[in-house]
């Protein structure tokens, strides 16, 4: 029950900021994490950063997955939020 209350409070904050801001922030985080991982991987292997272009297809594939999954995640969280609120009121 405690997790549901945490979710309602947390998701309520995201909702107030709006869907666009939610997706933008997630996109920025995805980009930072992805590029940091790719750069670290290249440096650990001892390669030059010029090798980063080899990983562009992976990045863009992940980006496409992100673009598709973000609205789905938003809608799923919205559904859960309304369901929990409805059950809380009942």
N, C-alpha and C positions, 0 to 999 in steps of 0.2 A: 504494500500500500504506500509506503514511503517513497518508493521509486516513481510511482504514478504522480504523486504530488510534486516531486522534483521535476518530472517531465513537464507537467502542466505549467509550473512556474518558469522553467527554462524556455519552453516553446512559446509561451506567452510573450517573452522578450523578443524572440526572433520574429514573431508575427507582427509586433508593433513596428519593427524596422522594415518589414515588407519582403516580398518574394525576390525582388530584384537585388536588394542589398544582401540578402541571404545567399543568393547564387554568386554574386560578385565576391563576397568575402570567402566563400568556399573555393571559388576559382583562383583567387590570389593565394590562398593556402596551398591548394593543389600545385600551382605553378612553382611556388617557393620550394616545397618539399620535393617535387619531381626534379627540378634543376639541381638542387643541392645533392640529391642522391646520385644523379648522373655525373656531376662534377666530382663528387667524392669517389665514385667508382672508377672514373678515368684516372684520377690522381693516385689512387691505391694501386692501380695496374701499372703505374709509371708512364702513362701515355701523356702526350701533349694535349692541351685543351682544344686544339684544332680537331681532335677526334670526336668532339661533342656532336658534330653533324651526323655521325653514325647513329646517334640515339634519337634523332628527330622523329623518325617513324614511330618509335615507342612513345615518345612524348605526345605526338599528335593522336595516336591511337588512344592513349589514356585520356587526352583532352576530349576526344569525341565521346568516350564512355562517360566522362564527367558531365558533358553537355546534355547527354541523354538521361543520365541518372539524377541530376539535380532537381528537375521538375517532378520526377517520380518520387524522390525522397521528400520534397516539400508536400506533395499531395498525400503521401502516406502519413507523414507527421501531422498534417492537418486533420486527417481522418481519425487518427488515434487521439488527438487533442480533443476533438468534439465528442468522441465516444466517452472518453474519461470524464469530461465535464458533465455530460448527460448522466452518467452513472453516479457521479458525485452529488448531483442535485436530487436524483431519485431517492 
